[in-house]
Amino acid sequence: MAFNSTLSTVQDAGFGSFVYMCRDTSSYPFCNLFWRQLAKANFTLPNPSRAPVGITPRCGIPRAGGGRFGNIANVTTCAVSIIFTIYLSQRVGRRRAAVGRMEIRALFIMYAITLLLEALTSGGMFSQGSLPLLVLTAIHAGLVSAFFWMLLANALVATQFVEDGTPSSLLPFYGFAGIFFLATTYIASDTAFGFTSLFKSTPARDLRSIGLFILLVIWPVATVALYVVIMTWIILRILGEKLPLLYYLGSLFLFVGAQSLFFFLGTPICQGTNKFIDSSFLATLFNTASMGVLFIAWKSITESDWEDQVFLV
């Protein structure tokens, strides 16, 4: 029986491949979805009980247990970020007359849920290839896809083409979020468990899933770009303001910084700390800071009489 222990190169794998993320990025949770495909293809894999998150990354934090705590830094950061995000959602809820209040509150709540799933899928709590880890990772993928729809929808709501908080706004808001969640969760589940051959990577070492790549890589980038364009148009052309735009650009800067830290510094930090931490906790911190600045930006373009006029962290 022939065994293979080498992933394809990024160039050979082609469009839709997760090879770079799974090989060069520490703690990328969606690589979990390819474990069983590689196992069935006789790919040489580490012991599932001790394997780090993902597929044989150049440096990965081992699973919790045996004196190890898994990705404790990111799990802790996720927990603190969840508390902070819930606090933001409560602050949003108090602005009863503000435009898009219900929609942006849903966005913050969705972000808090994705943080919980991130802690579970990248925290080294479950064996690689296990049913709980694959199911949670598939759900995590669906939530991420739905989150970015909610982000874009908040920009559309801000245009006031439809009245916010009404069925004409909330039905498509939650309806499309449900569609993105179900579609992405199904594709992720099929990739993980092989219900059909539609989303099977051929060969397995290419780690290719075009559907997942579009929904988890291209879709988030596209929605963030559209969000910035729409909000810039609203602020400059409709409101005639400049300061709120600086807040939105600050939020964008933090988001881009989070992705840069996660995808480019994970391995160096992991190697430099002897597999104790990686850059995932910094990425989570920057993402949460981005959400905090997004709240300030949204607050700056809405009008409401409430007792707290100063944003307190």
C-alpha positions as a Markdown table, in Angstrom:
| # | Residue | x | y | z |
|---|---|---|---|---|
| 1 | Met | 0.0 | 0.0 | 0.0 |
| 2 | Ala | 1.5 | 3.3 | -1.1 |
| 3 | Phe | 1.6 | 6.3 | 1.3 |
| 4 | Asn | 2.1 | 9.9 | 0.5 |
| 5 | Ser | 3.2 | 12.6 | 3.0 |
| 6 | Thr | 3.6 | 15.6 | 0.7 |
| 7 | Leu | 0.9 | 18.1 | -0.1 |
| 8 | Ser | 0.7 | 19.6 | -3.6 |
| 9 | Thr | 2.4 | 22.9 | -4.3 |
| 10 | Val | 0.1 | 25.9 | -4.4 |
| 11 | Gln | 0.8 | 26.2 | -8.1 |
| 12 | Asp | 0.0 | 22.6 | -8.9 |
| 13 | Ala | -3.1 | 22.5 | -6.7 |
| 14 | Gly | -4.7 | 25.4 | -8.6 |
| 15 | Phe | -7.7 | 27.6 | -7.9 |
| 16 | Gly | -9.8 | 26.6 | -4.9 |
| 17 | Ser | -6.9 | 24.9 | -3.0 |
| 18 | Phe | -6.3 | 25.3 | 0.7 |
| 19 | Val | -2.8 | 24.1 | 0.5 |
| 20 | Tyr | -1.2 | 27.4 | 1.5 |
| 21 | Met | -3.6 | 27.9 | 4.5 |
| 22 | Cys | -3.2 | 24.4 | 5.7 |
| 23 | Arg | 0.6 | 24.1 | 5.3 |
| 24 | Asp | 1.9 | 27.6 | 6.1 |
| 25 | Thr | -0.8 | 28.9 | 8.4 |
| 26 | Ser | -1.0 | 27.7 | 12.0 |
| 27 | Ser | -4.4 | 27.0 | 13.5 |
| 28 | Tyr | -6.5 | 27.5 | 10.4 |
| 29 | Pro | -9.6 | 25.6 | 11.5 |
| 30 | Phe | -11.2 | 24.8 | 8.1 |
| 31 | Cys | -8.3 | 22.6 | 7.2 |
| 32 | Asn | -9.9 | 20.1 | 9.6 |
| 33 | Leu | -12.4 | 19.4 | 6.9 |
| 34 | Phe | -9.9 | 17.6 | 4.7 |
| 35 | Trp | -8.5 | 15.1 | 7.3 |
| 36 | Arg | -10.7 | 12.2 | 6.4 |
| 37 | Gln | -10.2 | 12.7 | 2.6 |
| 38 | Leu | -6.4 | 12.4 | 3.2 |
| 39 | Ala | -6.8 | 9.4 | 5.5 |
| 40 | Lys | -8.8 | 7.5 | 2.9 |
| 41 | Ala | -6.1 | 8.4 | 0.3 |
| 42 | Asn | -3.4 | 6.8 | 2.5 |
| 43 | Phe | -1.8 | 10.1 | 3.2 |
| 44 | Thr | 0.7 | 9.9 | 6.1 |
| 45 | Leu | -0.9 | 11.8 | 9.0 |
| 46 | Pro | 0.1 | 12.3 | 12.6 |
| 47 | Asn | -1.6 | 10.5 | 15.4 |
| 48 | Pro | -5.1 | 12.1 | 15.6 |
| 49 | Ser | -5.0 | 12.3 | 19.4 |
| 50 | Arg | -1.9 | 14.5 | 19.3 |
| 51 | Ala | -2.2 | 16.2 | 15.9 |
| 52 | Pro | -2.4 | 20.0 | 15.8 |
| 53 | Val | -5.2 | 21.9 | 14.1 |
| 54 | Gly | -5.2 | 21.6 | 10.4 |
| 55 | Ile | -3.3 | 19.3 | 8.0 |
| 56 | Thr | 0.3 | 18.8 | 8.9 |
| 57 | Pro | 1.2 | 22.5 | 9.2 |
| 58 | Arg | 4.8 | 23.5 | 9.3 |
| 59 | Cys | 4.3 | 24.4 | 12.9 |
| 60 | Gly | 1.1 | 23.6 | 14.9 |
| 61 | Ile | 0.1 | 23.7 | 18.5 |
| 62 | Pro | -0.5 | 20.1 | 19.7 |
| 63 | Arg | -3.9 | 19.1 | 21.0 |
| 64 | Ala | -4.7 | 19.8 | 24.6 |
| 65 | Gly | -3.9 | 17.0 | 27.1 |
| 66 | Gly | -0.8 | 15.3 | 28.4 |
| 67 | Gly | 0.3 | 18.5 | 30.1 |
| 68 | Arg | -0.5 | 20.7 | 27.1 |
| 69 | Phe | -3.4 | 23.2 | 27.0 |
| 70 | Gly | -3.9 | 23.4 | 23.3 |
| 71 | Asn | -4.2 | 26.9 | 21.8 |
| 72 | Ile | -4.8 | 28.4 | 25.2 |
| 73 | Ala | -3.9 | 32.0 | 24.1 |
| 74 | Asn | -6.5 | 32.1 | 21.4 |
| 75 | Val | -9.2 | 30.3 | 23.5 |
| 76 | Thr | -8.7 | 32.9 | 26.2 |
| 77 | Thr | -8.8 | 35.8 | 23.7 |
| 78 | Cys | -12.0 | 34.4 | 22.2 |
| 79 | Ala | -13.6 | 34.2 | 25.6 |
| 80 | Val | -12.7 | 37.8 | 26.4 |
| 81 | Ser | -13.8 | 38.9 | 23.0 |
| 82 | Ile | -17.2 | 37.2 | 23.4 |
| 83 | Ile | -17.8 | 39.2 | 26.6 |
| 84 | Phe | -16.8 | 42.4 | 24.9 |
| 85 | Thr | -18.9 | 41.8 | 21.8 |
| 86 | Ile | -22.0 | 41.0 | 23.9 |
| 87 | Tyr | -21.4 | 44.3 | 25.7 |
| 88 | Leu | -21.3 | 46.1 | 22.3 |
| 89 | Ser | -24.6 | 44.4 | 21.3 |
| 90 | Gln | -26.2 | 45.6 | 24.5 |
| 91 | Arg | -25.0 | 49.1 | 23.8 |
| 92 | Val | -26.5 | 48.9 | 20.3 |
| 93 | Gly | -29.8 | 47.7 | 21.7 |
| 94 | Arg | -30.1 | 50.9 | 23.8 |
| 95 | Arg | -30.1 | 53.1 | 20.7 |
| 96 | Arg | -33.7 | 52.5 | 19.9 |
| 97 | Ala | -34.1 | 55.3 | 17.3 |
| 98 | Ala | -30.8 | 54.6 | 15.5 |
| 99 | Val | -30.8 | 53.4 | 11.9 |
| 100 | Gly | -30.0 | 49.7 | 11.4 |
| 101 | Arg | -30.1 | 49.0 | 15.2 |
| 102 | Met | -31.6 | 45.5 | 14.9 |
| 103 | Glu | -29.4 | 44.5 | 11.9 |
| 104 | Ile | -26.1 | 45.6 | 13.4 |
| 105 | Arg | -26.9 | 44.1 | 16.7 |
| 106 | Ala | -27.5 | 40.8 | 14.9 |
| 107 | Leu | -24.1 | 41.2 | 13.3 |
| 108 | Phe | -22.4 | 41.5 | 16.7 |
| 109 | Ile | -24.2 | 38.5 | 18.1 |
| 110 | Met | -23.2 | 36.5 | 15.0 |
| 111 | Tyr | -19.6 | 37.5 | 15.6 |
| 112 | Ala | -19.7 | 36.4 | 19.2 |
| 113 | Ile | -21.1 | 33.0 | 18.0 |
| 114 | Thr | -18.3 | 32.6 | 15.5 |
| 115 | Leu | -15.8 | 33.3 | 18.3 |
| 116 | Leu | -17.2 | 30.5 | 20.3 |
| 117 | Leu | -16.9 | 28.1 | 17.3 |
| 118 | Glu | -13.4 | 29.4 | 16.6 |
| 119 | Ala | -12.3 | 28.5 | 20.2 |
| 120 | Leu | -13.8 | 25.0 | 19.8 |
| 121 | Thr | -12.4 | 24.3 | 16.3 |
| 122 | Ser | -8.9 | 25.7 | 16.8 |
| 123 | Gly | -8.4 | 25.2 | 20.5 |
| 124 | Gly | -7.1 | 21.6 | 20.3 |
| 125 | Met | -10.0 | 20.2 | 22.3 |
| 126 | Phe | -11.0 | 17.4 | 19.9 |
| 127 | Ser | -9.1 | 14.7 | 18.1 |
| 128 | Gln | -8.4 | 15.4 | 14.4 |
| 129 | Gly | -10.9 | 13.7 | 12.1 |
| 130 | Ser | -13.3 | 13.1 | 15.0 |
| 131 | Leu | -17.1 | 13.5 | 14.5 |
| 132 | Pro | -17.5 | 16.4 | 17.0 |
| 133 | Leu | -14.6 | 18.4 | 15.4 |
| 134 | Leu | -15.8 | 18.0 | 11.8 |
| 135 | Val | -19.4 | 18.9 | 12.7 |
| 136 | Leu | -18.3 | 22.0 | 14.6 |
| 137 | Thr | -15.9 | 23.0 | 11.9 |
| 138 | Ala | -18.7 | 22.7 | 9.2 |
| 139 | Ile | -21.0 | 24.8 | 11.4 |
| 140 | His | -18.2 | 27.3 | 11.9 |
| 141 | Ala | -17.8 | 27.6 | 8.2 |
| 142 | Gly | -21.5 | 28.3 | 7.7 |
| 143 | Leu | -21.5 | 30.9 | 10.4 |
| 144 | Val | -18.5 | 32.8 | 8.9 |
| 145 | Ser | -20.2 | 32.8 | 5.5 |
| 146 | Ala | -23.5 | 34.1 | 7.0 |
| 147 | Phe | -21.6 | 36.7 | 9.1 |
| 148 | Phe | -20.1 | 38.4 | 6.0 |
| 149 | Trp | -23.6 | 38.5 | 4.3 |
| 150 | Met | -24.8 | 40.3 | 7.5 |
| 151 | Leu | -21.9 | 42.8 | 7.2 |
| 152 | Leu | -22.9 | 43.6 | 3.6 |
| 153 | Ala | -26.6 | 43.7 | 4.5 |
| 154 | Asn | -25.8 | 46.3 | 7.1 |
| 155 | Ala | -24.3 | 48.6 | 4.5 |
| 156 | Leu | -27.4 | 48.0 | 2.3 |
| 157 | Val | -29.7 | 48.9 | 5.2 |
| 158 | Ala | -27.7 | 52.1 | 5.8 |
| 159 | Thr | -28.7 | 53.3 | 2.4 |
| 160 | Gln | -32.3 | 53.4 | 3.6 |
| 161 | Phe | -33.7 | 52.0 | 0.4 |
| 162 | Val | -35.8 | 49.9 | 2.7 |
| 163 | Glu | -36.8 | 50.9 | 6.2 |
| 164 | Asp | -34.6 | 49.2 | 8.8 |
| 165 | Gly | -36.1 | 47.0 | 11.4 |
| 166 | Thr | -39.2 | 46.2 | 9.3 |
| 167 | Pro | -40.1 | 42.9 | 7.6 |
| 168 | Ser | -38.9 | 44.3 | 4.3 |
| 169 | Ser | -35.5 | 44.6 | 5.8 |
| 170 | Leu | -35.4 | 41.8 | 8.3 |
| 171 | Leu | -36.8 | 39.0 | 6.1 |
| 172 | Pro | -34.1 | 39.2 | 3.4 |
| 173 | Phe | -31.5 | 40.0 | 6.1 |
| 174 | Tyr | -32.1 | 36.7 | 8.0 |
| 175 | Gly | -33.3 | 34.8 | 4.9 |
| 176 | Phe | -30.1 | 35.2 | 3.0 |
| 177 | Ala | -28.1 | 34.7 | 6.2 |
| 178 | Gly | -29.9 | 31.3 | 6.5 |
| 179 | Ile | -29.2 | 30.4 | 2.9 |
| 180 | Phe | -25.5 | 31.2 | 3.2 |
| 181 | Phe | -25.3 | 29.3 | 6.5 |
| 182 | Leu | -27.0 | 26.2 | 5.1 |
| 183 | Ala | -25.2 | 26.1 | 1.8 |
| 184 | Thr | -21.8 | 26.6 | 3.3 |
| 185 | Thr | -22.4 | 24.1 | 6.2 |
| 186 | Tyr | -23.6 | 21.5 | 3.7 |
| 187 | Ile | -20.5 | 22.0 | 1.4 |
| 188 | Ala | -18.2 | 21.9 | 4.4 |
| 189 | Ser | -19.9 | 18.7 | 5.7 |
| 190 | Asp | -19.8 | 17.0 | 2.3 |
| 191 | Thr | -16.1 | 17.9 | 2.1 |
| 192 | Ala | -15.5 | 16.5 | 5.5 |
| 193 | Phe | -17.6 | 13.3 | 5.4 |
| 194 | Gly | -17.7 | 12.6 | 1.6 |
| 195 | Phe | -21.5 | 12.2 | 1.3 |
| 196 | Thr | -21.1 | 12.7 | -2.4 |
| 197 | Ser | -18.1 | 13.1 | -4.8 |
| 198 | Leu | -19.1 | 16.7 | -5.7 |
| 199 | Phe | -16.8 | 18.3 | -3.2 |
| 200 | Lys | -14.0 | 15.7 | -3.1 |
| 201 | Ser | -10.5 | 17.0 | -3.7 |
| 202 | Thr | -8.9 | 15.0 | -6.6 |
| 203 | Pro | -6.2 | 14.2 | -5.8 |
| 204 | Ala | -6.7 | 14.5 | -2.0 |
| 205 | Arg | -3.3 | 16.2 | -1.5 |
| 206 | Asp | -4.5 | 19.2 | -3.5 |
| 207 | Leu | -6.9 | 20.1 | -0.6 |
| 208 | Arg | -9.1 | 21.7 | -3.2 |
| 209 | Ser | -12.7 | 22.7 | -2.6 |
| 210 | Ile | -13.8 | 25.4 | -5.0 |
| 211 | Gly | -17.1 | 26.0 | -3.3 |
| 212 | Leu | -15.5 | 26.4 | 0.1 |
| 213 | Phe | -12.8 | 28.6 | -1.3 |
| 214 | Ile | -15.3 | 30.9 | -2.8 |
| 215 | Leu | -17.5 | 31.1 | 0.4 |
| 216 | Leu | -14.7 | 31.3 | 2.9 |
| 217 | Val | -12.0 | 33.3 | 1.1 |
| 218 | Ile | -13.3 | 35.2 | -1.9 |
| 219 | Trp | -16.8 | 36.0 | -0.4 |
| 220 | Pro | -15.4 | 37.7 | 2.8 |
| 221 | Val | -13.0 | 39.8 | 0.8 |
| 222 | Ala | -15.7 | 40.8 | -1.7 |
| 223 | Thr | -18.2 | 41.7 | 1.1 |
| 224 | Val | -15.7 | 43.8 | 3.0 |
| 225 | Ala | -14.7 | 45.7 | -0.2 |
| 226 | Leu | -18.4 | 46.3 | -1.1 |
| 227 | Tyr | -19.1 | 47.4 | 2.5 |
| 228 | Val | -16.4 | 50.0 | 2.5 |
| 229 | Val | -17.5 | 51.3 | -0.9 |
| 230 | Ile | -21.1 | 51.7 | 0.1 |
| 231 | Met | -20.4 | 53.2 | 3.5 |
| 232 | Thr | -17.9 | 55.7 | 1.9 |
| 233 | Trp | -20.6 | 56.8 | -0.6 |
| 234 | Ile | -23.1 | 57.2 | 2.2 |
| 235 | Ile | -20.8 | 59.2 | 4.4 |
| 236 | Leu | -19.3 | 61.5 | 1.8 |
| 237 | Arg | -22.2 | 61.9 | -0.7 |
| 238 | Ile | -25.3 | 61.7 | 1.5 |
| 239 | Leu | -24.1 | 62.8 | 5.0 |
| 240 | Gly | -21.4 | 65.1 | 3.8 |
| 241 | Glu | -19.2 | 64.1 | 6.8 |
| 242 | Lys | -15.5 | 63.0 | 7.0 |
| 243 | Leu | -14.8 | 61.9 | 10.5 |
| 244 | Pro | -17.0 | 58.8 | 10.4 |
| 245 | Leu | -15.1 | 57.6 | 7.4 |
| 246 | Leu | -11.9 | 57.7 | 9.4 |
| 247 | Tyr | -13.6 | 55.3 | 11.9 |
| 248 | Tyr | -14.6 | 52.9 | 9.1 |
| 249 | Leu | -11.2 | 53.0 | 7.6 |
| 250 | Gly | -9.7 | 52.3 | 11.0 |
| 251 | Ser | -11.9 | 49.3 | 11.3 |
| 252 | Leu | -10.8 | 48.1 | 7.9 |
| 253 | Phe | -7.2 | 48.7 | 8.8 |
| 254 | Leu | -7.6 | 46.5 | 11.9 |
| 255 | Phe | -9.4 | 43.8 | 9.9 |
| 256 | Val | -6.6 | 43.7 | 7.3 |
| 257 | Gly | -4.0 | 43.7 | 10.0 |
| 258 | Ala | -5.7 | 40.7 | 11.6 |
| 259 | Gln | -5.6 | 38.7 | 8.4 |
| 260 | Ser | -2.0 | 39.6 | 7.8 |
| 261 | Leu | -1.0 | 38.5 | 11.3 |
| 262 | Phe | -2.9 | 35.3 | 11.0 |
| 263 | Phe | -1.7 | 34.1 | 7.5 |
| 264 | Phe | 1.8 | 35.4 | 7.5 |
| 265 | Leu | 3.1 | 35.4 | 11.1 |
| 266 | Gly | 1.5 | 32.2 | 12.5 |
| 267 | Thr | 4.4 | 29.9 | 11.7 |
| 268 | Pro | 7.2 | 32.2 | 12.8 |
| 269 | Ile | 5.5 | 32.9 | 16.2 |
| 270 | Cys | 4.7 | 29.2 | 16.6 |
| 271 | Gln | 8.3 | 28.2 | 15.9 |
| 272 | Gly | 9.7 | 31.0 | 18.1 |
| 273 | Thr | 7.6 | 29.9 | 21.1 |
| 274 | Asn | 8.2 | 26.1 | 20.8 |
| 275 | Lys | 4.6 | 25.5 | 19.6 |
| 276 | Phe | 3.1 | 27.2 | 22.7 |
| 277 | Ile | 1.3 | 30.0 | 20.9 |
| 278 | Asp | 0.8 | 31.3 | 17.3 |
| 279 | Ser | -0.6 | 34.4 | 15.8 |
| 280 | Ser | -4.2 | 33.3 | 16.0 |
| 281 | Phe | -4.8 | 35.1 | 19.3 |
| 282 | Leu | -3.4 | 38.4 | 17.8 |
| 283 | Ala | -5.7 | 38.0 | 14.8 |
| 284 | Thr | -8.7 | 37.5 | 17.1 |
| 285 | Leu | -7.7 | 40.5 | 19.1 |
| 286 | Phe | -7.4 | 42.7 | 16.0 |
| 287 | Asn | -10.7 | 41.3 | 14.6 |
| 288 | Thr | -12.4 | 42.2 | 17.8 |
| 289 | Ala | -10.9 | 45.6 | 17.9 |
| 290 | Ser | -12.1 | 46.1 | 14.4 |
| 291 | Met | -15.6 | 45.3 | 15.5 |
| 292 | Gly | -15.2 | 47.8 | 18.4 |
| 293 | Val | -14.2 | 50.5 | 16.0 |
| 294 | Leu | -17.1 | 49.5 | 13.7 |
| 295 | Phe | -19.4 | 50.2 | 16.6 |
| 296 | Ile | -17.9 | 53.6 | 17.1 |
| 297 | Ala | -18.2 | 54.3 | 13.3 |
| 298 | Trp | -21.9 | 53.2 | 13.3 |
| 299 | Lys | -22.6 | 55.3 | 16.4 |
| 300 | Ser | -21.0 | 58.3 | 14.7 |
| 301 | Ile | -23.5 | 58.3 | 11.8 |
| 302 | Thr | -26.7 | 57.5 | 13.8 |
| 303 | Glu | -28.7 | 59.9 | 15.9 |
| 304 | Ser | -30.3 | 58.9 | 19.1 |
| 305 | Asp | -30.9 | 60.5 | 22.5 |
| 306 | Trp | -29.5 | 58.2 | 25.2 |
| 307 | Glu | -27.7 | 58.7 | 28.4 |
| 308 | Asp | -24.3 | 57.5 | 27.4 |
| 309 | Gln | -22.8 | 59.9 | 25.0 |
| 310 | Val | -19.2 | 58.6 | 25.4 |
| 311 | Phe | -18.1 | 55.2 | 24.2 |
| 312 | Leu | -16.6 | 53.4 | 27.1 |
| 313 | Val | -14.5 | 50.3 | 26.6 |
